[in-house]
Amino acid sequence: MALYLVGDIQGCFDELQLLLQQVDFGSDDTLWLTGDLVARGPKSLKTLRWVKQQPNVHTVLGNHDLHLLAVAEGIKPAKAKDKIDSILTAKDRDELMQWLRQQPLLMRHPDFPIVMTHAGIYPRWSVEQADMLAQEVSQQLRGKHYLSLLQAMYGDSPAIWSYQLIGPERWRFVINALTRMRFCHPNGTLELNTKVSPEHADELLTPWFELHHQHQCNSHNYVFGHWASLMGKTNESRYIALDTGCVWGNELTMLCWQSGKYFKQQMLS
């Protein structure tokens, strides 16, 4: 009855299956995924179908997953490099998109002090505030007016949070914080274009988890993906980065929560 946590799959389905074989993953075990199930890898369709069919596998939404929803609705054009044409032309496309819209932006474990999002938690938000805002956006995404959310989610502004934000600007900030964030300025302003590791970034920028650690004193463990250039290194034990860039030729990473042991699967050639 182990809990396993896995970083961004991005269509690397075969590597995921090999990783699960390493631990003899069974029906009594549970798997949590950090989102970005699709894009750039060779088997995004197979990954989506498999995750959807597994009752003991749960995922949050990543930025690539949200972008797929927008592409499927004709809001944005597909990019050849994302390799999602097989999804867009699949006979079960509508069923898959309906299922994807139901997935959360944030998960909290009922038994362990674990909070999972795709990119992180905005430094000025408590877990409770982040959960409330994630649910607010998820409700919109699951509702009959979901197209207005998908149309409004693109853009880098507003860059700083205020509870006075409403409508599309509020949704956009929450989505950016939970699915795109890496660095912030010390005052909490998001910087969404820098993707390098912290040691190669502008000295005026701070990783979100360092700021969050300064502002939030609690016993939660924060599990996230999205930031491949970290290669799992946060130097903060409560902040667990699991995207190690499998789709970029590196490896898929899995953590067994109970044992604290990490498992790796190199990208197949």
C-alpha positions as CSV (number, residue, x, y, z in Angstrom):
1,M,0.0,0.0,0.0
2,A,2.8,2.4,-1.0
3,L,2.3,5.9,-2.3
4,Y,4.5,6.8,-5.3
5,L,5.1,10.3,-6.7
6,V,6.3,10.8,-10.2
7,G,7.4,13.9,-12.1
8,D,6.4,15.2,-15.6
9,I,5.8,12.3,-18.0
10,Q,5.2,14.3,-21.1
11,G,4.4,11.3,-23.3
12,C,7.3,9.2,-22.0
13,F,4.9,6.3,-21.4
14,D,7.4,3.4,-21.8
15,E,9.7,4.9,-19.3
16,L,6.8,5.3,-16.8
17,Q,5.9,1.6,-17.2
18,L,9.5,0.6,-16.6
19,L,9.7,2.8,-13.5
20,L,6.6,1.1,-12.1
21,Q,8.0,-2.3,-12.9
22,Q,11.0,-1.4,-10.7
23,V,8.8,-1.3,-7.6
24,D,6.3,-3.9,-8.7
25,F,3.5,-1.3,-8.6
26,G,0.2,-3.0,-7.8
27,S,-3.5,-2.4,-7.4
28,D,-3.0,-1.7,-3.6
29,D,-0.5,1.1,-4.4
30,T,-1.2,4.7,-5.3
31,L,0.5,6.9,-7.9
32,W,0.4,10.7,-7.8
33,L,1.6,12.6,-10.9
34,T,2.8,16.2,-11.1
35,G,1.0,17.0,-14.4
36,D,2.2,17.6,-17.9
37,L,1.1,14.1,-19.0
38,V,1.5,15.2,-22.6
39,A,3.6,17.1,-25.1
40,R,7.1,16.7,-26.6
41,G,7.3,12.9,-25.9
42,P,6.4,10.1,-28.3
43,K,3.3,8.6,-26.6
44,S,1.1,11.3,-25.2
45,L,-2.1,9.6,-26.3
46,K,-1.2,6.3,-24.7
47,T,-0.2,8.1,-21.5
48,L,-3.5,10.0,-21.3
49,R,-5.5,6.8,-21.9
50,W,-3.6,4.8,-19.3
51,V,-3.9,7.4,-16.6
52,K,-7.6,7.9,-17.2
53,Q,-8.2,4.1,-16.8
54,Q,-6.3,3.6,-13.6
55,P,-8.4,4.0,-10.4
56,N,-5.3,4.3,-8.2
57,V,-3.5,6.9,-10.3
58,H,-4.2,10.6,-9.7
59,T,-2.8,13.7,-11.4
60,V,-2.8,17.5,-11.2
61,L,-2.9,19.6,-14.3
62,G,0.2,21.1,-15.8
63,N,0.6,23.9,-18.3
64,H,0.9,21.5,-21.2
65,D,-2.3,19.7,-20.2
66,L,-4.2,23.0,-20.1
67,H,-2.7,24.1,-23.4
68,L,-3.9,20.8,-24.9
69,L,-7.4,21.6,-23.8
70,A,-7.2,25.0,-25.5
71,V,-5.8,23.5,-28.7
72,A,-8.6,20.9,-28.8
73,E,-11.1,23.7,-28.6
74,G,-9.5,25.7,-31.4
75,I,-8.4,28.5,-29.1
76,K,-4.7,28.0,-29.9
77,P,-3.0,26.2,-32.9
78,A,-1.1,22.9,-32.3
79,K,2.7,23.0,-32.4
80,A,4.4,20.3,-34.3
81,K,7.1,20.0,-31.5
82,D,4.4,19.0,-29.0
83,K,3.5,15.8,-30.8
84,I,-0.2,15.9,-29.8
85,D,-1.8,15.2,-33.3
86,S,-2.6,11.7,-32.3
87,I,-4.7,13.0,-29.4
88,L,-6.5,15.6,-31.6
89,T,-7.4,12.9,-34.1
90,A,-8.2,10.1,-31.7
91,K,-11.7,8.6,-31.7
92,D,-12.0,9.1,-28.0
93,R,-10.6,12.7,-28.1
94,D,-13.7,14.3,-26.6
95,E,-13.9,11.8,-23.8
96,L,-10.3,12.3,-23.0
97,M,-10.7,16.1,-23.0
98,Q,-13.8,15.9,-20.8
99,W,-11.8,13.7,-18.3
100,L,-8.8,16.1,-18.4
101,R,-11.0,19.0,-17.5
102,Q,-12.1,17.3,-14.3
103,Q,-8.5,16.9,-12.9
104,P,-7.5,19.3,-10.1
105,L,-4.8,22.0,-10.0
106,L,-3.8,21.0,-6.4
107,M,-4.0,17.8,-4.4
108,R,-3.6,17.4,-0.7
109,H,-3.1,13.9,0.7
110,P,-5.6,12.8,3.4
111,D,-3.0,10.9,5.4
112,F,0.4,12.4,4.7
113,P,1.4,16.1,4.9
114,I,1.8,16.3,1.1
115,V,0.6,19.1,-1.2
116,M,1.1,18.6,-4.9
117,T,0.8,21.1,-7.7
118,H,2.5,21.2,-11.1
119,A,4.8,24.3,-10.6
120,G,4.5,25.2,-6.9
121,I,2.6,27.4,-4.4
122,Y,2.7,31.2,-4.7
123,P,5.0,32.4,-1.8
124,R,2.4,34.6,-0.2
125,W,-0.3,31.9,-0.1
126,S,-0.9,29.5,2.7
127,V,-1.9,25.9,1.8
128,E,-5.5,26.7,2.6
129,Q,-5.5,29.8,0.4
130,A,-3.8,28.0,-2.5
131,D,-6.3,25.1,-2.2
132,M,-9.3,27.5,-2.2
133,L,-8.0,29.4,-5.3
134,A,-7.2,26.1,-7.1
135,Q,-10.7,24.8,-6.5
136,E,-12.1,28.1,-7.7
137,V,-10.4,27.8,-11.0
138,S,-11.1,24.1,-11.3
139,Q,-14.8,24.8,-10.8
140,Q,-14.7,27.2,-13.7
141,L,-12.8,24.6,-15.8
142,R,-15.3,21.9,-15.1
143,G,-18.3,24.1,-15.7
144,K,-20.3,24.9,-18.8
145,H,-18.4,28.2,-19.3
146,Y,-15.0,26.6,-19.4
147,L,-14.1,28.1,-22.8
148,S,-13.9,31.5,-21.2
149,L,-11.3,30.3,-18.8
150,L,-9.2,28.6,-21.6
151,Q,-9.4,31.8,-23.7
152,A,-8.3,34.0,-20.8
153,M,-5.5,31.9,-19.3
154,Y,-2.7,33.1,-21.7
155,G,-0.5,36.0,-20.7
156,D,2.0,37.0,-18.0
157,S,-0.1,39.7,-16.3
158,P,-1.1,40.4,-13.6
159,A,2.3,39.5,-12.2
160,I,1.6,40.1,-8.5
161,W,-1.3,38.8,-6.5
162,S,-4.1,40.8,-5.0
163,Y,-7.4,39.5,-3.6
164,Q,-9.0,42.4,-5.5
165,L,-8.4,40.5,-8.7
166,I,-11.6,39.2,-10.3
167,G,-12.6,37.2,-13.3
168,P,-10.1,36.4,-16.1
169,E,-7.2,38.2,-14.4
170,R,-7.7,36.3,-11.2
171,W,-8.0,33.0,-13.0
172,R,-4.9,33.8,-15.1
173,F,-2.8,34.6,-12.0
174,V,-3.8,31.4,-10.2
175,I,-3.1,29.3,-13.3
176,N,0.3,30.9,-13.8
177,A,1.3,30.5,-10.1
178,L,0.3,26.8,-10.0
179,T,1.4,25.7,-13.4
180,R,4.1,28.1,-14.8
181,M,5.9,29.7,-11.9
182,R,9.6,29.2,-11.3
183,F,11.1,32.5,-10.1
184,C,9.8,35.5,-8.2
185,H,11.1,38.9,-7.4
186,P,11.5,39.4,-3.6
187,N,8.2,41.4,-3.5
188,G,6.3,38.4,-4.9
189,T,6.1,39.5,-8.5
190,L,6.2,36.5,-10.8
191,E,8.9,36.2,-13.5
192,L,7.6,33.6,-15.9
193,N,10.2,33.6,-18.7
194,T,13.4,32.4,-17.0
195,K,13.7,28.6,-17.1
196,V,17.4,28.0,-16.1
197,S,18.6,26.7,-12.8
198,P,18.9,29.2,-9.9
199,E,22.7,29.4,-10.1
200,H,22.4,30.6,-13.7
201,A,19.5,33.1,-13.1
202,D,19.7,36.8,-12.6
203,E,20.7,37.5,-9.0
204,L,17.6,39.6,-8.5
205,L,15.4,36.5,-8.9
206,T,14.6,34.0,-6.2
207,P,13.1,30.5,-6.7
208,W,9.5,30.4,-5.5
209,F,10.3,27.8,-2.9
210,E,12.9,29.9,-1.2
211,L,10.5,32.8,-0.8
212,H,7.7,30.4,0.2
213,H,10.0,28.9,2.9
214,Q,10.6,32.5,4.3
215,H,6.9,33.3,4.4
216,Q,5.2,30.1,5.4
217,C,6.1,28.1,8.5
218,N,4.3,24.8,8.5
219,S,4.9,21.1,8.4
220,H,3.7,20.4,4.8
221,N,5.8,18.9,2.1
222,Y,5.4,20.5,-1.3
223,V,5.8,18.2,-4.3
224,F,6.1,19.7,-7.8
225,G,7.4,19.2,-11.3
226,H,7.7,21.7,-14.2
227,W,11.3,22.9,-13.5
228,A,13.5,20.3,-15.3
229,S,16.7,22.4,-15.0
230,L,16.5,22.0,-11.2
231,M,17.2,18.2,-11.7
232,G,15.5,17.6,-8.4
233,K,17.7,20.0,-6.3
234,T,15.9,22.5,-4.1
235,N,18.2,22.5,-1.0
236,E,15.0,22.5,1.0
237,S,13.8,19.1,2.3
238,R,10.2,20.1,2.3
239,Y,10.2,21.1,-1.3
240,I,10.4,18.1,-3.5
241,A,11.1,18.7,-7.2
242,L,10.4,15.6,-9.4
243,D,10.8,16.8,-13.0
244,T,14.2,15.6,-14.1
245,G,13.7,16.1,-17.8
246,C,13.0,12.7,-19.1
247,V,11.6,14.1,-22.4
248,W,14.8,16.0,-22.8
249,G,17.0,12.9,-22.7
250,N,17.4,12.7,-19.0
251,E,15.4,10.5,-16.6
252,L,12.0,10.0,-15.1
253,T,12.0,10.2,-11.3
254,M,9.7,8.5,-8.8
255,L,9.7,8.8,-5.0
256,C,8.2,6.2,-2.7
257,W,6.8,8.4,0.1
258,Q,6.9,5.8,2.9
259,S,10.5,4.7,2.4
260,G,11.9,8.0,1.1
261,K,13.6,6.1,-1.7
262,Y,14.0,7.5,-5.2
263,F,13.8,5.5,-8.4
264,K,15.1,6.6,-11.8
265,Q,14.5,5.5,-15.4
266,Q,16.6,6.9,-18.1
267,M,14.9,8.0,-21.3
268,L,14.9,5.2,-23.9
269,S,16.8,5.9,-27.1
